[in-house]
């Protein structure tokens, strides 16, 4: 069995989706891309995260052909692979159904820049139009709306994030849920005061060098 380290990483972050309250049941999915071999590993469809074993993780090429595994891959594999095919910087994709972010997605609204944490995502958290889950139409819509951002809301569906590794993509999914919670709660009190364009310029720039930078 190949890619044991990557399989284990998908399993651990899958469990974290539940413990961090970013999804429930079997909702959402996680994938990794190995550019040297042009393969992606993705969580299986319909198996509770706490029950997924190494052999359940599915290995596919970027044409959707299963290379390793007997399980059915996540129904959203099209939405994952489009990012790997079109953006060479992306190595991980995370999809969640977190409560507050999904609530905003059901309004088909974007999350405006009401807190500096928005800088980890972009200048706002955009929301794409609703498309049927598991379709190429959803994949293309998500890719177009994502642009240079690191995460979006999927209209009437959930959240999608990307990163250079699973740690980044997962962290951004948590940030979006935090931002959505602030947006929903602050909007009940009044009109949130948004960051200015100049203030956004600063935070977006700072997030490009945030954390431990290695050579």
PASEBA-1860 file (N, C-alpha, C; in nm, 3 decimals):
! residues 215
1> XXXXXXXX> 0.085/-0.120/0.000/0.000/0.000/0.000/0.088/0.125/0.000 ~ 0.062/0.215/-0.093/0.140/0.337/-0.105/0.077/0.452/-0.026 ~ 0.157/0.557/-0.005/0.111/0.683/0.053/0.052/0.667/0.193 ~ 0.117/0.587/0.278/0.063/0.564/0.412/0.060/0.692/0.495 ~ 0.164/0.775/0.484/0.169/0.900/0.559/0.053/0.992/0.518 ~ 0.032/1.005/0.388/-0.075/1.091/0.337/-0.213/1.037/0.373 ~ -0.229/0.907/0.369/-0.357/0.845/0.408/-0.387/0.876/0.555 ~ -0.286/0.862/0.639/-0.305/0.888/0.781/-0.341/1.034/0.806
9> XXXXXXXX> -0.280/1.123/0.730/-0.308/1.266/0.745/-0.455/1.296/0.711 ~ -0.504/1.236/0.605/-0.644/1.255/0.568/-0.737/1.202/0.677 ~ -0.703/1.087/0.734/-0.785/1.031/0.842/-0.787/1.123/0.963 ~ -0.671/1.173/1.002/-0.664/1.257/1.122/-0.738/1.389/1.103 ~ -0.723/1.450/0.986/-0.795/1.575/0.963/-0.945/1.550/0.945 ~ -0.981/1.434/0.894/-1.122/1.399/0.886/-1.186/1.391/1.023 ~ -1.117/1.330/1.118/-1.167/1.324/1.254/-1.176/1.464/1.314 ~ -1.078/1.548/1.279/-1.077/1.685/1.332/-1.194/1.767/1.278
17> XXXXXXXX> -1.242/1.736/1.156/-1.360/1.805/1.105/-1.477/1.791/1.201 ~ -1.489/1.673/1.260/-1.600/1.647/1.352/-1.572/1.709/1.489 ~ -1.452/1.686/1.543/-1.421/1.736/1.676/-1.418/1.889/1.681 ~ -1.383/1.952/1.570/-1.381/2.098/1.563/-1.516/2.155/1.519 ~ -1.614/2.067/1.507/-1.751/2.105/1.472/-1.760/2.175/1.336 ~ -1.682/2.127/1.241/-1.688/2.180/1.106/-1.780/2.097/1.017 ~ -1.823/1.983/1.066/-1.919/1.901/0.993/-1.980/1.799/1.089 ~ -2.078/1.724/1.043/-2.137/1.615/1.121/-2.152/1.493/1.032
25> XXXXXXXX> -2.161/1.378/1.095/-2.182/1.254/1.019/-2.071/1.230/0.918 ~ -2.112/1.213/0.793/-2.014/1.189/0.686/-2.004/1.310/0.593 ~ -2.054/1.425/0.637/-2.052/1.544/0.554/-1.912/1.596/0.530 ~ -1.894/1.660/0.415/-1.764/1.717/0.382/-1.667/1.612/0.328 ~ -1.549/1.658/0.290/-1.446/1.569/0.237/-1.311/1.638/0.235 ~ -1.206/1.559/0.221/-1.069/1.607/0.230/-0.985/1.538/0.123 ~ -0.892/1.614/0.063/-0.800/1.551/-0.033/-0.662/1.614/-0.026 ~ -0.567/1.538/-0.077/-0.427/1.580/-0.091/-0.381/1.553/-0.233
33> XXXXXXXX> -0.287/1.634/-0.281/-0.233/1.615/-0.415/-0.083/1.593/-0.407 ~ -0.033/1.493/-0.480/0.110/1.466/-0.488/0.154/1.500/-0.630 ~ 0.209/1.621/-0.651/0.238/1.667/-0.786/0.342/1.584/-0.860 ~ 0.439/1.531/-0.786/0.544/1.452/-0.852/0.488/1.330/-0.923 ~ 0.378/1.277/-0.873/0.319/1.158/-0.932/0.183/1.184/-0.994 ~ 0.139/1.312/-0.986/0.011/1.352/-1.045/-0.104/1.264/-0.998 ~ -0.107/1.242/-0.866/-0.217/1.165/-0.807/-0.276/1.243/-0.690 ~ -0.404/1.219/-0.665/-0.471/1.277/-0.550/-0.525/1.167/-0.460
41> XXXXXXXX> -0.522/1.192/-0.331/-0.581/1.101/-0.234/-0.701/1.171/-0.174 ~ -0.813/1.101/-0.161/-0.935/1.165/-0.114/-1.012/1.072/-0.020 ~ -1.084/1.132/0.073/-1.163/1.053/0.167/-1.274/0.979/0.093 ~ -1.312/0.862/0.144/-1.416/0.782/0.078/-1.555/0.839/0.100 ~ -1.648/0.799/0.018/-1.786/0.846/0.028/-1.863/0.768/0.134 ~ -1.935/0.839/0.219/-2.033/0.777/0.307/-1.982/0.697/0.424 ~ -1.855/0.711/0.461/-1.801/0.640/0.577/-1.773/0.741/0.687 ~ -1.827/0.721/0.809/-1.799/0.814/0.919/-1.648/0.830/0.939
49> XXXXXXXX> -1.605/0.951/0.966/-1.461/0.980/0.973/-1.389/0.895/1.077 ~ -1.455/0.867/1.189/-1.390/0.789/1.293/-1.373/0.643/1.252 ~ -1.441/0.600/1.146/-1.432/0.461/1.102/-1.341/0.441/0.980 ~ -1.291/0.549/0.923/-1.208/0.536/0.803/-1.073/0.476/0.838 ~ -1.032/0.377/0.760/-0.901/0.314/0.776/-0.812/0.351/0.659 ~ -0.683/0.320/0.672/-0.586/0.358/0.568/-0.628/0.308/0.430 ~ -0.675/0.185/0.425/-0.711/0.126/0.296/-0.838/0.185/0.237 ~ -0.915/0.261/0.317/-1.038/0.323/0.267/-1.011/0.450/0.187
57> XXXXXXXX> -0.896/0.512/0.211/-0.861/0.634/0.137/-0.837/0.598/-0.009 ~ -0.895/0.674/-0.100/-0.891/0.640/-0.242/-0.784/0.722/-0.313 ~ -0.707/0.656/-0.400/-0.604/0.722/-0.480/-0.652/0.727/-0.625 ~ -0.653/0.849/-0.682/-0.699/0.867/-0.820/-0.597/0.948/-0.899 ~ -0.603/0.936/-1.032/-0.528/1.029/-1.115/-0.618/1.149/-1.143 ~ -0.567/1.246/-1.217/-0.643/1.367/-1.240/-0.745/1.354/-1.352 ~ -0.764/1.234/-1.400/-0.873/1.207/-1.493/-0.988/1.136/-1.421 ~ -0.968/1.110/-1.292/-1.073/1.046/-1.213/-1.064/0.895/-1.208
65> XXXXXXXX> -0.957/0.839/-1.262/-0.940/0.693/-1.259/-0.886/0.649/-1.124 ~ -0.948/0.548/-1.065/-0.903/0.495/-0.936/-0.778/0.411/-0.955 ~ -0.672/0.449/-0.886/-0.544/0.378/-0.896/-0.524/0.281/-0.780 ~ -0.575/0.318/-0.663/-0.566/0.231/-0.546/-0.692/0.248/-0.463 ~ -0.745/0.137/-0.413/-0.860/0.141/-0.325/-0.982/0.074/-0.385 ~ -1.063/0.019/-0.297/-1.187/-0.048/-0.340/-1.310/0.032/-0.302 ~ -1.290/0.141/-0.228/-1.402/0.224/-0.187/-1.439/0.325/-0.296 ~ -1.561/0.371/-0.290/-1.606/0.477/-0.378/-1.549/0.609/-0.325
73> XXXXXXXX> -1.485/0.690/-0.409/-1.430/0.817/-0.360/-1.541/0.915/-0.328 ~ -1.509/1.017/-0.253/-1.606/1.122/-0.223/-1.677/1.168/-0.349 ~ -1.805/1.195/-0.335/-1.884/1.239/-0.450/-1.837/1.374/-0.503 ~ -1.757/1.446/-0.425/-1.710/1.578/-0.468/-1.570/1.575/-0.527 ~ -1.523/1.458/-0.574/-1.386/1.454/-0.624/-1.363/1.547/-0.742 ~ -1.467/1.575/-0.821/-1.452/1.668/-0.932/-1.416/1.808/-0.880 ~ -1.476/1.847/-0.768/-1.451/1.978/-0.710/-1.311/1.989/-0.652 ~ -1.252/1.877/-0.616/-1.115/1.877/-0.566/-1.016/1.878/-0.682
81> XXXXXXXX> -1.036/1.789/-0.776/-0.934/1.772/-0.880/-0.922/1.893/-0.972 ~ -1.029/1.972/-0.989/-1.020/2.088/-1.078/-0.916/2.187/-1.026 ~ -0.902/2.197/-0.894/-0.802/2.288/-0.838/-0.661/2.234/-0.859 ~ -0.644/2.105/-0.849/-0.512/2.046/-0.871/-0.470/2.054/-1.018 ~ -0.567/2.043/-1.106/-0.538/2.049/-1.249/-0.504/2.191/-1.294 ~ -0.568/2.289/-1.231/-0.557/2.426/-1.282/-0.469/2.519/-1.200 ~ -0.436/2.480/-1.077/-0.354/2.568/-0.993/-0.239/2.487/-0.933 ~ -0.118/2.505/-0.985/-0.004/2.423/-0.940/0.039/2.448/-0.796
89> XXXXXXXX> -0.011/2.554/-0.733/0.029/2.584/-0.596/-0.055/2.510/-0.493 ~ -0.169/2.457/-0.535/-0.260/2.394/-0.440/-0.224/2.246/-0.420 ~ -0.214/2.208/-0.293/-0.179/2.070/-0.257/-0.285/2.004/-0.170 ~ -0.385/2.081/-0.125/-0.487/2.024/-0.037/-0.618/2.100/-0.054 ~ -0.728/2.026/-0.041/-0.863/2.085/-0.050/-0.946/2.028/0.065 ~ -1.020/2.117/0.132/-1.107/2.076/0.242/-1.247/2.131/0.216 ~ -1.347/2.046/0.233/-1.487/2.085/0.216/-1.561/2.054/0.345 ~ -1.632/2.154/0.400/-1.703/2.136/0.527/-1.848/2.181/0.515
97> XXXXXXXX> -1.924/2.147/0.619/-2.063/2.191/0.632/-2.082/2.259/0.767 ~ -1.989/2.345/0.805/-1.996/2.407/0.937/-2.120/2.497/0.950 ~ -2.175/2.504/1.071/-2.308/2.561/1.094/-2.325/2.705/1.048 ~ -2.242/2.794/1.101/-2.261/2.936/1.072/-2.229/2.968/0.927 ~ -2.119/2.914/0.876/-2.081/2.941/0.738/-2.186/2.888/0.641 ~ -2.238/2.770/0.669/-2.341/2.714/0.582/-2.470/2.796/0.590 ~ -2.500/2.851/0.707/-2.616/2.938/0.721/-2.605/3.059/0.629 ~ -2.486/3.121/0.627/-2.464/3.235/0.538/-2.470/3.190/0.392
105> XXXXXXXX> -2.415/3.071/0.363/-2.418/3.019/0.227/-2.561/2.996/0.179 ~ -2.650/2.962/0.272/-2.790/2.941/0.235/-2.861/3.071/0.201 ~ -2.801/3.182/0.239/-2.852/3.314/0.199/-2.787/3.360/0.068 ~ -2.688/3.283/0.025/-2.606/3.317/-0.092/-2.548/3.458/-0.078 ~ -2.495/3.484/0.041/-2.427/3.611/0.070/-2.279/3.586/0.090 ~ -2.197/3.686/0.061/-2.057/3.675/0.097/-2.038/3.729/0.237 ~ -1.928/3.690/0.301/-1.894/3.744/0.433/-1.803/3.864/0.409 ~ -1.846/3.982/0.451/-1.767/4.103/0.426/-1.648/4.112/0.522
113> XXXXXXXX> -1.558/4.206/0.498/-1.437/4.219/0.582/-1.465/4.289/0.715 ~ -1.527/4.216/0.807/-1.561/4.274/0.937/-1.456/4.245/1.044 ~ -1.357/4.164/1.013/-1.253/4.126/1.111/-1.124/4.098/1.034 ~ -1.010/4.128/1.096/-0.884/4.115/1.023/-0.850/3.972/0.981 ~ -0.909/3.871/1.046/-0.884/3.731/1.009/-0.925/3.704/0.864 ~ -1.007/3.791/0.807/-1.046/3.776/0.666/-0.923/3.769/0.577 ~ -0.811/3.828/0.623/-0.688/3.829/0.544/-0.632/3.692/0.514 ~ -0.670/3.591/0.593/-0.622/3.455/0.564/-0.694/3.395/0.444
121> XXXXXXXX> -0.809/3.454/0.411/-0.892/3.402/0.301/-0.880/3.486/0.176 ~ -0.888/3.616/0.195/-0.888/3.712/0.084/-0.942/3.843/0.136 ~ -1.005/3.921/0.050/-1.061/4.049/0.092/-1.207/4.036/0.137 ~ -1.266/3.923/0.108/-1.399/3.885/0.157/-1.408/3.734/0.140 ~ -1.514/3.675/0.194/-1.540/3.533/0.168/-1.655/3.528/0.068 ~ -1.621/3.506/-0.058/-1.723/3.507/-0.163/-1.813/3.386/-0.152 ~ -1.930/3.396/-0.215/-2.024/3.284/-0.220/-2.058/3.254/-0.364 ~ -2.044/3.130/-0.405/-2.078/3.092/-0.541/-2.226/3.055/-0.551
129> XXXXXXXX> -2.275/3.048/-0.671/-2.415/3.010/-0.694/-2.435/2.863/-0.660 ~ -2.559/2.827/-0.632/-2.589/2.687/-0.604/-2.578/2.603/-0.731 ~ -2.509/2.491/-0.720/-2.505/2.389/-0.824/-2.518/2.254/-0.755 ~ -2.576/2.157/-0.823/-2.598/2.025/-0.764/-2.467/1.964/-0.716 ~ -2.469/1.906/-0.597/-2.346/1.849/-0.540/-2.294/1.735/-0.628 ~ -2.163/1.720/-0.628/-2.100/1.612/-0.700/-2.098/1.627/-0.851 ~ -2.116/1.749/-0.901/-2.121/1.770/-1.046/-2.003/1.852/-1.095 ~ -1.976/1.840/-1.224/-1.873/1.921/-1.287/-1.913/2.068/-1.284
137> XXXXXXXX> -2.045/2.093/-1.292/-2.093/2.232/-1.288/-2.055/2.298/-1.156 ~ -2.066/2.226/-1.045/-2.028/2.280/-0.915/-1.877/2.302/-0.910 ~ -1.801/2.208/-0.962/-1.656/2.220/-0.963/-1.612/2.346/-1.037 ~ -1.669/2.368/-1.154/-1.632/2.484/-1.235/-1.676/2.614/-1.170 ~ -1.794/2.614/-1.112/-1.843/2.734/-1.044/-1.753/2.768/-0.925 ~ -1.718/2.668/-0.845/-1.633/2.690/-0.729/-1.496/2.742/-0.769 ~ -1.440/2.684/-0.875/-1.307/2.728/-0.920/-1.309/2.873/-0.967 ~ -1.410/2.909/-1.044/-1.418/3.046/-1.097/-1.437/3.147/-0.985
145> XXXXXXXX> -1.521/3.117/-0.888/-1.548/3.212/-0.780/-1.430/3.221/-0.684 ~ -1.358/3.113/-0.663/-1.243/3.114/-0.572/-1.140/3.215/-0.616 ~ -1.106/3.217/-0.744/-1.004/3.311/-0.791/-0.875/3.293/-0.714 ~ -0.820/3.404/-0.666/-0.695/3.400/-0.589/-0.718/3.381/-0.440 ~ -0.844/3.370/-0.399/-0.874/3.351/-0.257/-0.838/3.209/-0.212 ~ -0.844/3.187/-0.080/-0.812/3.057/-0.023/-0.937/2.982/0.023 ~ -1.054/3.045/0.012/-1.176/2.979/0.055/-1.298/3.052/0.007 ~ -1.409/2.978/-0.007/-1.537/3.036/-0.048/-1.651/2.965/0.025
153> XXXXXXXX> -1.768/3.028/0.017/-1.891/2.962/0.055/-1.951/2.901/-0.071 ~ -2.006/2.781/-0.057/-2.076/2.716/-0.167/-2.225/2.740/-0.145 ~ -2.288/2.808/-0.237/-2.428/2.846/-0.220/-2.518/2.731/-0.181 ~ -2.595/2.749/-0.071/-2.688/2.647/-0.022/-2.621/2.512/0.002 ~ -2.495/2.516/0.046/-2.420/2.390/0.055/-2.321/2.389/0.171 ~ -2.216/2.473/0.167/-2.115/2.465/0.270/-1.995/2.552/0.242 ~ -1.877/2.500/0.270/-1.752/2.575/0.261/-1.649/2.494/0.182 ~ -1.565/2.563/0.106/-1.455/2.499/0.035/-1.330/2.582/0.057
161> XXXXXXXX> -1.221/2.515/0.096/-1.095/2.586/0.116/-0.981/2.511/0.048 ~ -0.875/2.585/0.017/-0.757/2.526/-0.047/-0.632/2.574/0.026 ~ -0.522/2.499/0.006/-0.397/2.539/0.069/-0.278/2.467/0.012 ~ -0.161/2.507/0.057/-0.038/2.440/0.015/-0.019/2.308/0.089 ~ -0.097/2.288/0.194/-0.100/2.161/0.266/-0.232/2.153/0.342 ~ -0.257/2.038/0.404/-0.383/2.020/0.474/-0.395/2.111/0.596 ~ -0.284/2.139/0.660/-0.287/2.226/0.776/-0.342/2.363/0.739 ~ -0.296/2.418/0.627/-0.343/2.549/0.584/-0.490/2.545/0.544
169> XXXXXXXX> -0.527/2.449/0.463/-0.666/2.440/0.416/-0.762/2.421/0.534 ~ -0.723/2.339/0.630/-0.807/2.316/0.749/-0.817/2.442/0.833 ~ -0.706/2.512/0.851/-0.705/2.635/0.930/-0.797/2.740/0.868 ~ -0.796/2.749/0.736/-0.881/2.847/0.668/-1.028/2.810/0.684 ~ -1.060/2.681/0.682/-1.198/2.638/0.706/-1.244/2.683/0.845 ~ -1.156/2.673/0.943/-1.189/2.720/1.078/-1.206/2.872/1.080 ~ -1.119/2.942/1.008/-1.129/3.088/1.003/-1.263/3.131/0.942 ~ -1.306/3.063/0.836/-1.431/3.100/0.771/-1.550/3.078/0.864
177> XXXXXXXX> -1.548/2.969/0.939/-1.656/2.946/1.034/-1.656/3.055/1.143 ~ -1.538/3.093/1.189/-1.526/3.201/1.288/-1.581/3.332/1.232 ~ -1.543/3.365/1.109/-1.590/3.488/1.047/-1.742/3.487/1.027 ~ -1.794/3.371/0.986/-1.939/3.359/0.967/-2.013/3.376/1.098 ~ -1.957/3.321/1.205/-2.019/3.335/1.338/-2.022/3.482/1.380 ~ -1.909/3.551/1.359/-1.905/3.694/1.391/-2.007/3.772/1.308 ~ -2.016/3.738/1.180/-2.106/3.809/1.090/-2.252/3.791/1.132 ~ -2.289/3.666/1.158/-2.428/3.639/1.198/-2.461/3.708/1.330
185> XXXXXXXX> -2.371/3.697/1.427/-2.400/3.754/1.559/-2.397/3.906/1.557 ~ -2.299/3.965/1.491/-2.290/4.111/1.490/-2.404/4.173/1.410 ~ -2.448/4.103/1.304/-2.558/4.155/1.223/-2.690/4.159/1.300 ~ -2.701/4.078/1.405/-2.823/4.082/1.486/-2.825/4.205/1.577 ~ -2.707/4.264/1.599/-2.696/4.382/1.686/-2.702/4.512/1.608 ~ -2.668/4.505/1.480/-2.665/4.625/1.399/-2.591/4.599/1.269 ~ -2.532/4.704/1.214/-2.457/4.692/1.090/-2.309/4.684/1.123 ~ -2.242/4.571/1.093/-2.100/4.561/1.126/-2.017/4.670/1.058
193> XXXXXXXX> -1.920/4.723/1.129/-1.827/4.820/1.072/-1.718/4.742/0.998 ~ -1.703/4.768/0.870/-1.613/4.690/0.787/-1.476/4.757/0.775 ~ -1.375/4.674/0.753/-1.241/4.726/0.729/-1.238/4.803/0.597 ~ -1.159/4.909/0.594/-1.145/4.988/0.473/-1.054/4.916/0.373 ~ -1.051/4.963/0.251/-0.964/4.904/0.150/-0.817/4.914/0.192 ~ -0.780/5.027/0.250/-0.642/5.046/0.296/-0.609/4.948/0.408 ~ -0.703/4.930/0.500/-0.680/4.835/0.611/-0.672/4.692/0.558 ~ -0.753/4.661/0.458/-0.746/4.528/0.396/-0.612/4.505/0.328
201> XXXXXXXX> -0.561/4.608/0.263/-0.429/4.596/0.198/-0.324/4.550/0.299 ~ -0.331/4.607/0.418/-0.232/4.576/0.522/-0.247/4.432/0.571 ~ -0.371/4.391/0.605/-0.388/4.257/0.662/-0.362/4.147/0.559 ~ -0.403/4.169/0.435/-0.378/4.069/0.331/-0.227/4.051/0.312 ~ -0.154/4.160/0.312/-0.008/4.153/0.299/0.055/4.082/0.418 ~ 0.007/4.115/0.538/0.064/4.054/0.658/0.039/3.903/0.661 ~ -0.077/3.858/0.614/-0.106/3.715/0.617/-0.018/3.636/0.519 ~ 0.040/3.702/0.421/0.128/3.631/0.328/0.257/3.587/0.396
209> XXXXXXX> 0.290/3.651/0.506/0.413/3.615/0.579/0.382/3.573/0.723 ~ 0.257/3.540/0.751/0.216/3.503/0.886/0.263/3.362/0.919 ~ 0.302/3.340/1.045/0.342/3.207/1.088/0.491/3.183/1.070 ~ 0.530/3.058/1.073/0.669/3.019/1.064/0.710/3.005/0.918 ~ 0.790/3.095/0.870/0.835/3.092/0.731/0.968/3.019/0.724 ~ 0.976/2.918/0.640/1.099/2.842/0.623/1.153/2.858/0.481 ~ 1.282/2.846/0.468/1.345/2.857/0.337/1.340/2.728/0.260
END
